[in-house]
Amino acid sequence: MIGLASEAHHPWLAGHGVIPVAYGDAVADEIRRAASKVDAFVDTFGAGYVELALELGVQPTRIDTVANFEAAAQYGVNDDGNAAAATPSVLAELAGLIAAGELELPIAATFPLDRVQDAYRQLAERHVLGKIVLLPEATA
């Protein structure tokens, strides 16, 4: 498995058995060096990654984007992303895997609801390792 990420996140990827590849102009060549063939591609960012997957020879049926719906329509790639799995049974299964320690869900930061703008500012930096969580205010 290959993970495309900033250099700061490469140790985390490598520690999870993922071959890290850095962003940049030569990313297609870097991916080709890391793997002789790319069978599937998940795009969570947009910005030309569907086109990158196609350039790498990935079949449109094996590409899924959650960020570029125009490319999905143009090239016939999948755009179900998490919507296909957003069911109570799937969420319960994921929660069970997290509770059992079989699935990791990194939390980058937590913010109370009254600091939602701070949370969005951190999210806008686009290099967060994990999820940003908004905490509901305590009720009396």
PAZAPA-4460 file (N, C-alpha, C; in steps of 0.05 Angstrom, whole numbers, plus 32768, in hexadecimal, padded with zeros to 4 digits):
% residues 140
    n_x    n_y    n_z   ca_x   ca_y   ca_z    c_x    c_y    c_z   seq   type   mol
   8011   7FE9   8000   8000   8000   8000   8012   8019   8000     1      M     A
   800A   802D   7FF1   8019   8046   7FEE   8008   805C   7FFA     2      I     A
   8014   806E   8009   8006   8085   8014   8013   809F   800B     3      G     A
   8004   80B0   7FFF   800E   80CA   7FF6   800A   80DE   800C     4      L     A
   8020   80E9   8017   801E   80FC   802D   8036   810E   802F     5      A     A
   8034   8122   8040   804B   8133   8044   8061   8124   8053     6      S     A
   8079   812C   8050   8090   811F   805D   808C   811B   807B     7      E     A
   807F   812E   8088   807B   812C   80A5   806B   8114   80AD     8      A     A
   805B   810A   809B   804A   80F3   80A1   8055   80D8   8098     9      H     A
   806C   80D9   808B   8078   80C0   8081   807F   80AC   8097    10      H     A
   808A   80B4   80AD   808F   80A0   80C2   8075   8092   80CC    11      P     A
   8060   80A0   80CE   8046   8095   80D7   803D   8080   80C2    12      W     A
   803E   8088   80A9   8036   8075   8094   8047   805C   8094    13      L     A
   8061   8060   8095   8074   8049   8095   806F   8037   80AD    14      A     A
   8069   8042   80C4   8063   8033   80DB   8049   8022   80D9    15      G     A
   8039   8028   80C5   8020   8019   80C1   8022   8008   80A8    16      H     A
   803B   8003   809E   803F   7FF2   8088   8039   7FFE   806D    17      G     A
   8037   8018   806C   8031   8027   8053   804B   8033   8048    18      V     A
   804E   8031   802E   8066   803D   8020   805F   805B   801D    19      I     A
   806E   806D   802A   8068   8089   8027   8073   8095   800D    20      P     A
   8064   80A6   8000   806C   80B4   7FE9   8065   80D2   7FED    21      V     A
   8078   80E3   7FE7   8074   8100   7FEC   8065   810D   7FD4    22      A     A
   8057   8122   7FDB   804A   8133   7FC6   8060   813F   7FB5    23      Y     A
   8059   8148   7F9D   806B   8157   7F8D   8066   8153   7F6F    24      G     A
   8076   8160   7F5F   8072   8160   7F42   8076   8144   7F37    25      D     A
   8088   8134   7F42   808F   811A   7F38   8081   8104   7F47    26      A     A
   8069   8109   7F52   805C   80F5   7F63   8055   80DC   7F54    27      V     A
   804E   80DE   7F3A   8048   80C6   7F2B   8060   80B4   7F29    28      A     A
   8077   80C0   7F24   8090   80B0   7F22   8097   80A4   7F3D    29      D     A
   8093   80B3   7F52   8099   80A8   7F6D   8087   8090   7F73    30      E     A
   806E   8092   7F6C   805B   807C   7F71   8064   8064   7F60    31      I     A
   806B   8068   7F47   8074   8052   7F36   808D   8045   7F42    32      R     A
   809F   8055   7F4E   80B7   8049   7F5A   80AF   8038   7F73    33      R     A
   809A   8040   7F81   8092   8032   7F99   8083   8019   7F93    34      A     A
   8075   8018   7F7C   8065   8000   7F75   8066   7FFC   7F57    35      A     A
   8068   7FE3   7F4F   8069   7FDD   7F33   804D   7FE1   7F26    36      S     A
   8038   7FDE   7F36   801D   7FE2   7F2C   800B   7FED   7F42    37      K     A
   7FFA   8000   7F3A   7FE7   800B   7F4D   7FCB   8000   7F45    38      V     A
   7FBF   7FF1   7F58   7FA6   7FE3   7F52   7F8D   7FF3   7F59    39      D     A
   7F90   8005   7F6D   7F79   8015   7F76   7F83   802F   7F81    40      A     A
   7F71   8043   7F82   7F79   805E   7F8B   7F62   806A   7F99    41      F     A
   7F67   8075   7FB1   7F52   8083   7FC0   7F5B   80A0   7FC2    42      V     A
   7F4B   80B2   7FB7   7F51   80CF   7FB7   7F40   80DC   7FCD    43      D     A
   7F4E   80E7   7FE1   7F40   80F5   7FF7   7F46   8113   7FF6    44      T     A
   7F54   811C   7FE0   7F5C   8138   7FDF   7F52   8147   7FC7    45      F     A
   7F50   813A   7FB0   7F48   8148   7F98   7F61   8152   7F89    46      G     A
   7F60   8169   7F7D   7F77   8176   7F71   7F87   8165   7F5E    47      A     A
   7F79   8156   7F4C   7F87   8147   7F37   7F8F   812A   7F3E    48      G     A
   7F87   8121   7F55   7F8E   8105   7F5D   7F7F   80F0   7F4E    49      Y     A
   7F67   80F5   7F44   7F5A   80E2   7F33   7F69   80DF   7F19    50      V     A
   7F72   80F5   7F0E   7F82   80F5   7EF5   7F9C   80E7   7EFA    51      E     A
   7FA8   80EB   7F11   7FC1   80DC   7F18   7FBC   80BE   7F18    52      L     A
   7FA7   80B6   7F25   7FA0   8099   7F25   7F9D   808E   7F09    53      A     A
   7F8F   809D   7EF8   7F8C   8094   7EDD   7FA7   8093   7ECE    54      L     A
   7FB8   80A7   7ED3   7FD3   80A7   7EC7   7FE3   808E   7ED0    55      E     A
   7FDE   8086   7EE8   7FED   806E   7EF3   7FE1   8054   7EE8    56      L     A
   7FCC   8056   7ED9   7FC0   803D   7ECD   7FAB   8030   7EDE    57      G     A
   7FA1   803E   7EF2   7F8B   8032   7F03   7F71   8033   7EF3    58      V     A
   7F63   801D   7EF3   7F49   801C   7EE6   7F35   802E   7EF4    59      Q     A
   7F24   803D   7EE6   7F11   804F   7EF2   7F00   8042   7F08    60      P     A
   7EF9   8028   7F04   7EE9   801A   7F18   7EF8   8015   7F32    61      T     A
   7F12   8019   7F32   7F23   8015   7F4A   7F2D   802F   7F56    62      R     A
   7F20   8045   7F4D   7F27   8060   7F58   7F0E   806A   7F66    63      I     A
   7F13   8075   7F7E   7EFD   8080   7F8E   7F06   809C   7F98    64      D     A
   7EF6   80B0   7F93   7EFC   80CA   7F9D   7EE6   80D4   7FB0    65      T     A
   7EEE   80E1   7FC5   7EDA   80ED   7FD7   7EDD   810B   7FD6    66      V     A
   7EED   8115   7FC2   7EF3   8131   7FC1   7EF0   813E   7FA6    67      A     A
   7EEE   812E   7F90   7EED   813A   7F76   7ED6   812D   7F66    68      N     A
   7EBE   8138   7F6A   7EA6   812C   7F5E   7EA5   8132   7F40    69      F     A
   7EB1   8149   7F38   7EB2   814F   7F1B   7EC3   813A   7F0D    70      E     A
   7EDA   8132   7F18   7EEA   811E   7F0C   7EDC   8103   7F0B    71      A     A
   7ECC   80FE   7F20   7EBD   80E5   7F21   7EAA   80E3   7F09    72      A     A
   7E9C   80F9   7F05   7E89   80FA   7EEE   7E98   80F9   7ED3    73      A     A
   7EAE   8107   7ED1   7EBD   8109   7EB8   7EC9   80EE   7EB0    74      Q     A
   7ED5   80E0   7EC4   7EE4   80C8   7EBE   7ED5   80AE   7EC5    75      Y     A
   7EBE   80B0   7ED2   7EB0   8098   7ED9   7EBB   8089   7EF1    76      G     A
   7ECA   8097   7F03   7ED5   808A   7F1A   7EC0   808B   7F31    77      V     A
   7EC5   807C   7F45   7EB2   807A   7F5C   7EB4   8093   7F6D    78      N     A
   7E9E   809B   7F78   7E9D   80B1   7F8B   7E8D   80AB   7FA4    79      D     A
   7E8A   8091   7FAA   7E7A   808A   7FC1   7E89   8091   7FDB    80      D     A
   7EA3   808D   7FDB   7EB2   8093   7FF3   7EA6   8087   800C    81      G     A
   7EA3   8098   8020   7E98   808D   8039   7E79   808B   8038    82      N     A
   7E6C   8097   8024   7E4F   8095   8024   7E45   8078   8021    83      A     A
   7E54   8068   8012   7E4B   804C   800E   7E4C   803C   8027    84      A     A
   7E5C   8045   803A   7E5F   8036   8053   7E54   8044   806B    85      A     A
   7E45   805A   8067   7E3A   8069   807D   7E20   805D   8087    86      A     A
   7E22   8045   8091   7E0B   8038   809C   7E10   8031   80BA    87      T     A
   7DFB   802E   80C9   7E00   8028   80E6   7E10   800E   80EA    88      P     A
   7E0C   7FFA   80D9   7E1A   7FE1   80DD   7E38   7FE4   80D7    89      S     A
   7E3F   7FF3   80C2   7E5B   7FF8   80BC   7E68   8009   80D2    90      V     A
   7E5A   801E   80DA   7E65   802F   80F0   7E69   801E   8109    91      L     A
   7E57   800D   810F   7E5A   7FFC   8127   7E72   7FE9   8124    92      A     A
   7E76   7FDE   810C   7E8D   7FCD   8107   7EA7   7FDC   810B    93      E     A
   7EA8   7FF4   80FF   7EC0   8005   8102   7EC5   800C   811F    94      L     A
   7EB0   8013   812E   7EB4   801A   814B   7EBE   8001   815A    95      A     A
   7EB5   7FE9   8153   7EBF   7FD1   8160   7EDC   7FCC   8159    96      G     A
   7EE4   7FD1   8141   7F00   7FCE   8139   7F12   7FE2   8147    97      L     A
   7F09   7FFA   814B   7F18   800E   8159   7F1A   8006   8177    98      I     A
   7F04   7FFE   8182   7F04   7FF5   819F   7F16   7FDE   81A3    99      A     A
   7F18   7FCC   8190   7F29   7FB4   8192   7F47   7FBA   818C   100      A     A
   7F4C   7FD3   8184   7F68   7FDA   817D   7F71   7FD0   8162   101      G     A
   7F5E   7FC7   8151   7F65   7FBD   8137   7F64   7FD3   8121   102      E     A
   7F59   7FE9   8127   7F57   8000   8115   7F5E   8019   8125   103      L     A
   7F71   8028   8119   7F7A   8040   8126   7F6C   8059   811B   104      E     A
   7F62   806A   812C   7F56   8083   8123   7F65   809A   8131   105      L     A
   7F7A   80A4   8124   7F8A   80B9   8132   7F79   80D3   8135   106      P     A
   7F7C   80DF   814C   7F6F   80F9   8152   7F85   810E   8152   107      I     A
   7F84   8120   8140   7F99   8135   813E   7F95   814B   8153   108      A     A
   7F7B   8151   8158   7F75   8167   816C   7F58   8165   8173   109      A     A
   7F52   8170   818A   7F36   8173   8193   7F31   8190   8199   110      T     A
   7F19   8199   8194   7F11   81B5   8199   7EF5   81B5   81A5   111      F     A
   7EF0   81C7   81B9   7ED4   81CB   81C1   7EC5   81D9   81AB   112      P     A
   7EAB   81D7   81AB   7E9B   81E3   8195   7E9F   8201   8193   113      L     A
   7EA5   820E   81A9   7EA8   822B   81A7   7EC3   8233   819A   114      D     A
   7ED4   821F   8193   7EED   8224   8185   7EEC   8217   8169   115      R     A
   7ED5   8215   815D   7ED2   8208   8143   7EE3   8216   812E   116      V     A
   7EE6   8231   8130   7EF6   823F   811C   7F13   8236   811E   117      Q     A
   7F1D   8232   8136   7F39   8228   813A   7F3C   820C   812D   118      D     A
   7F27   81FC   8130   7F28   81E1   8125   7F29   81E2   8106   119      A     A
   7F19   81F4   80FB   7F1A   81F7   80DE   7F34   8203   80D4   120      Y     A
   7F40   8215   80E3   7F5A   8220   80DB   7F6F   8209   80DA   121      R     A
   7F6F   81F8   80EE   7F82   81E2   80EE   7F7C   81CF   80D7   122      Q     A
   7F63   81C9   80D2   7F5B   81B8   80BC   7F64   81C4   80A1   123      L     A
   7F62   81DE   809E   7F6A   81EB   8085   7F87   81E9   807F   124      A     A
   7F98   81E2   8093   7FB4   81DF   808E   7FB9   81C6   807D   125      E     A
   7FA6   81B3   807B   7FA7   819C   806A   7FBD   8188   8070   126      R     A
   7FCB   818A   8086   7FE0   8176   808C   7FDC   816B   80A8   127      H     A
   7FC3   8166   80AE   7FBC   815C   80C9   7FBE   813D   80C8   128      V     A
   7FCB   8132   80DC   7FCD   8115   80DE   7FB7   810B   80F1   129      L     A
   7FA1   8104   80E5   7F8A   80FB   80F5   7F72   810D   80F2   130      G     A
   7F5F   8109   8103   7F46   8117   8102   7F46   812E   8116   131      K     A
   7F37   8143   810F   7F32   8159   8122   7F16   8155   812C   132      I     A
   7F14   8155   8147   7EFB   814E   8154   7EF0   8166   8162   133      V     A
   7ED6   816C   815E   7EC9   8181   816D   7EBB   8173   8185   134      L     A
   7EBF   817E   819C   7EB4   8173   81B4   7E9B   8183   81BC   135      L     A
   7E85   8175   81C2   7E6D   8183   81CB   7E72   818F   81E6   136      P     A
   7E65   81A6   81EB   7E68   81B3   8205   7E59   81A2   8219   137      E     A
   7E65   81A2   8231   7E58   8193   8247   7E3E   81A0   824F   138      A     A
   7E2A   8190   8255   7E11   819B   825E   7E0E   8197   827C   139      T     A
   7E01   81A9   8289   7DFD   81A7   82A6   7DE7   8195   82AE   140      A     A
***
